[in-house]
Amino acid sequence: DTQRYFAFASMVIAVPTGVKVFSWLATMWGGSIEFKTPMLWALGFVLLFTIGGVTGIMVASPGIDRSFHDTYFVIAHFHYVLSLGAVFAIFAGFYYWFPKMTGYMYSETLGKLHFWLMFIGVNLVFFPQHFLGMAGMPRRYADYPDAFAGWNFVSSIGSYISTAGLVVFFITVAEAFSRRRQASANPWGEGATTLEWQLPSPPPFHQWEKLPRIV
C-alpha cells in the first residue's frame, strides 16, 4: 500500500528534521548572539522551516491528507518548507558573505528593513492559506466564492509588502556599491572563526603562500 508507505516515510523524516532544529537552537543557547542582518535571516529560516515541518506532519496523516489534498493548505505547507525556508537561508548567506565577496559593507538599517518587510509579508501571504485550505478552497482556480475573499485579501496585502521588501533589497545592494564603505577582514567578530575571515575583504587572488597552521 503506497499510501501507508508515504505516510510512514513522511512521519519518520520528521525525526531527523526535529533533531536538526533542536541542534540549531542548542547551538545558539547561551551564546553571545548579535542580532545583525544575517542572524535575523537565519532565525527567520528556523522559524519558517519549523512551521512548515509541523504542517507536514499534519498532511502525513492519510485521513487529513484526503481532506487537504489539492487545497491551499498544501500550498502553504510547501512554501513554508521549500520556498520560504530556502529563500531566508539564501538571504542569510548572502548578507553574511557580501562583505567578504565585494569588500563593501551594506547598511545594517536597510538590511534589517528588508528582513522585516519580507518576514511580515511572506507570513501574511502564506499563513492565511492554511485557513483557506481547511475551509476547502482548492488550488489552481482563477475564481472563488466570496466566502474565501477575506483571507485572500490578507494574502494579497502580504504580497505587496513582500514586493516592497524586495525593492529594499535592491536598494541595499545599490547603496553598498555606491557608498563603498570598506569592509574589514572580519566584520562579524569572534563568531567568524574560519580562515577566510583572516584575509582582507575581498580576498586576494593568491591567499596563502603556505598552508596555515590551525590550532
C-alpha positions as CSV (number, residue, x, y, z in Angstrom):
1,D,0.0,0.0,0.0
2,T,1.8,3.1,-1.2
3,Q,-0.3,5.4,1.0
4,R,0.9,3.7,4.1
5,Y,4.5,3.9,2.9
6,F,4.3,7.6,2.2
7,A,2.5,8.3,5.4
8,F,5.2,6.4,7.4
9,A,8.0,8.0,5.5
10,S,6.6,11.5,6.0
11,M,6.3,10.9,9.7
12,V,9.7,9.3,10.1
13,I,11.5,12.1,8.3
14,A,10.2,14.5,11.0
15,V,12.6,12.8,13.5
16,P,16.0,13.9,11.9
17,T,14.4,17.2,10.9
18,G,13.4,17.8,14.5
19,V,16.9,16.9,15.7
20,K,18.3,19.4,13.3
21,V,16.1,22.2,14.6
22,F,16.9,21.4,18.3
23,S,20.6,21.2,17.4
24,W,20.4,24.7,15.9
25,L,18.6,26.1,18.9
26,A,21.1,24.3,21.3
27,T,24.0,25.8,19.4
28,M,22.6,29.3,19.9
29,W,21.6,28.6,23.5
30,G,23.8,30.5,25.9
31,G,25.8,32.1,23.1
32,S,26.5,35.8,22.7
33,I,24.2,36.4,19.8
34,E,24.2,39.7,17.9
35,F,21.0,40.2,16.0
36,K,22.7,41.6,12.9
37,T,21.1,41.1,9.5
38,P,22.5,37.6,8.7
39,M,21.4,36.3,12.1
40,L,17.9,37.7,11.6
41,W,17.6,35.9,8.3
42,A,18.9,32.7,9.9
43,L,16.4,32.8,12.8
44,G,13.6,33.6,10.3
45,F,14.6,30.5,8.4
46,V,14.5,28.3,11.5
47,L,11.0,29.6,12.4
48,L,9.5,29.3,9.0
49,F,11.1,25.9,8.4
50,T,9.7,24.6,11.7
51,I,6.2,25.8,10.8
52,G,6.4,24.0,7.5
53,G,7.6,20.9,9.3
54,V,4.7,20.9,11.7
55,T,2.2,21.2,8.9
56,G,4.0,18.4,7.1
57,I,3.3,16.1,9.9
58,M,-0.4,17.0,9.6
59,V,-0.6,16.2,5.9
60,A,1.3,12.9,6.5
61,S,-1.9,11.5,8.1
62,P,-3.9,9.8,5.3
63,G,-7.2,11.0,6.7
64,I,-6.2,14.6,6.9
65,D,-4.3,14.4,3.6
66,R,-7.5,13.3,1.8
67,S,-9.3,16.4,3.0
68,F,-6.4,18.8,2.4
69,H,-5.1,17.4,-0.9
70,D,-5.1,19.9,-3.7
71,T,-6.2,22.7,-1.4
72,Y,-4.4,25.9,-0.4
73,F,-3.2,24.1,2.8
74,V,-0.8,22.2,0.6
75,I,0.4,25.4,-1.0
76,A,1.1,27.0,2.4
77,H,2.9,23.9,3.7
78,F,5.1,23.6,0.6
79,H,6.1,27.2,0.6
80,Y,7.0,27.3,4.3
81,V,9.3,24.4,3.9
82,L,10.9,24.8,0.4
83,S,10.3,28.4,-0.7
84,L,10.4,30.5,2.4
85,G,12.9,28.2,4.2
86,A,15.3,28.2,1.3
87,V,14.9,31.9,0.4
88,F,15.6,33.0,4.0
89,A,18.6,30.7,4.3
90,I,19.9,32.1,0.9
91,F,19.5,35.7,2.1
92,A,21.2,34.8,5.4
93,G,24.2,33.5,3.4
94,F,24.1,36.5,1.1
95,Y,24.3,39.1,3.8
96,Y,26.9,37.1,5.7
97,W,29.2,36.7,2.7
98,F,28.5,40.0,0.9
99,P,31.3,42.0,2.7
100,K,33.8,39.3,2.0
101,M,32.8,38.9,-1.7
102,T,32.7,42.5,-2.6
103,G,34.8,44.3,0.0
104,Y,31.9,46.7,0.7
105,M,29.7,46.9,3.8
106,Y,26.0,47.3,3.4
107,S,23.7,49.4,5.5
108,E,22.5,47.4,8.6
109,T,19.4,49.6,8.7
110,L,18.4,48.7,5.2
111,G,19.3,45.1,5.6
112,K,17.1,44.8,8.7
113,L,14.3,46.7,7.0
114,H,14.5,44.2,4.1
115,F,14.2,41.3,6.6
116,W,11.2,42.7,8.5
117,L,9.3,43.6,5.3
118,M,9.9,40.1,3.9
119,F,9.2,38.3,7.1
120,I,5.9,40.1,7.8
121,G,5.0,40.0,4.1
122,V,5.5,36.3,3.4
123,N,3.8,35.3,6.6
124,L,0.8,37.4,5.6
125,V,0.9,35.7,2.2
126,F,1.1,32.1,3.2
127,F,-0.1,31.6,6.8
128,P,-3.8,32.6,5.9
129,Q,-3.6,30.0,3.1
130,H,-3.7,27.3,5.9
131,F,-7.2,28.6,6.8
132,L,-8.3,28.7,3.2
133,G,-7.2,25.1,2.7
134,M,-9.0,24.0,5.9
135,A,-12.1,25.8,4.6
136,G,-11.9,23.7,1.4
137,M,-10.6,26.3,-1.1
138,P,-8.9,24.3,-4.0
139,R,-5.7,25.5,-5.6
140,R,-5.3,26.3,-9.3
141,Y,-8.6,28.2,-9.5
142,A,-8.7,31.6,-11.0
143,D,-12.0,32.5,-9.3
144,Y,-13.5,31.5,-5.9
145,P,-16.7,32.1,-3.8
146,D,-16.9,35.3,-1.7
147,A,-16.6,33.2,1.4
148,F,-12.9,32.9,0.7
149,A,-12.4,36.6,-0.1
150,G,-11.3,37.7,3.4
151,W,-8.2,35.6,3.8
152,N,-7.3,36.0,0.1
153,F,-7.4,39.8,0.7
154,V,-4.9,39.4,3.6
155,S,-2.7,37.2,1.4
156,S,-2.7,39.9,-1.3
157,I,-1.7,42.6,1.2
158,G,1.2,40.4,2.2
159,S,2.4,40.0,-1.4
160,Y,2.6,43.8,-1.7
161,I,4.6,44.0,1.5
162,S,6.9,41.3,0.2
163,T,7.4,43.1,-3.0
164,A,8.3,46.3,-1.1
165,G,10.9,44.2,0.8
166,L,12.4,43.0,-2.5
167,V,12.7,46.6,-3.7
168,V,14.5,47.5,-0.4
169,F,16.9,44.6,-1.1
170,F,17.9,46.0,-4.5
171,I,18.3,49.5,-2.8
172,T,20.5,47.9,-0.2
173,V,22.8,46.4,-2.7
174,A,22.9,49.6,-4.8
175,E,23.6,51.7,-1.7
176,A,26.5,49.5,-0.7
177,F,28.2,49.8,-4.1
178,S,27.5,53.5,-4.4
179,R,28.8,54.4,-0.9
180,R,31.7,51.9,-1.0
181,R,32.1,51.6,2.7
182,Q,35.2,49.3,3.0
183,A,34.5,46.1,4.9
184,S,37.1,44.9,7.4
185,A,38.6,41.5,7.2
186,N,36.2,40.2,9.9
187,P,33.1,42.4,10.4
188,W,31.3,39.7,12.5
189,G,33.7,39.5,15.4
190,E,34.7,36.4,17.4
191,G,31.9,34.2,15.9
192,A,33.5,34.1,12.5
193,T,36.5,31.8,13.0
194,T,37.1,30.2,9.6
195,L,40.2,31.0,7.6
196,E,38.6,33.3,5.0
197,W,37.8,35.9,7.8
198,Q,41.6,36.2,8.5
199,L,42.0,37.6,5.0
200,P,41.2,41.1,3.7
201,S,37.9,41.8,2.0
202,P,37.8,40.8,-0.8
203,P,40.5,38.2,-0.5
204,P,43.5,38.5,-2.9
205,F,43.8,36.0,-5.7
206,H,46.8,34.2,-4.1
207,Q,45.6,33.8,-0.5
208,W,48.2,31.7,1.4
209,E,51.8,31.3,0.5
210,K,51.9,28.1,2.6
211,L,49.3,26.0,4.4
212,P,48.2,27.9,7.6
213,R,48.6,26.2,10.9
214,I,45.3,25.6,12.5
215,V,45.1,25.1,16.3
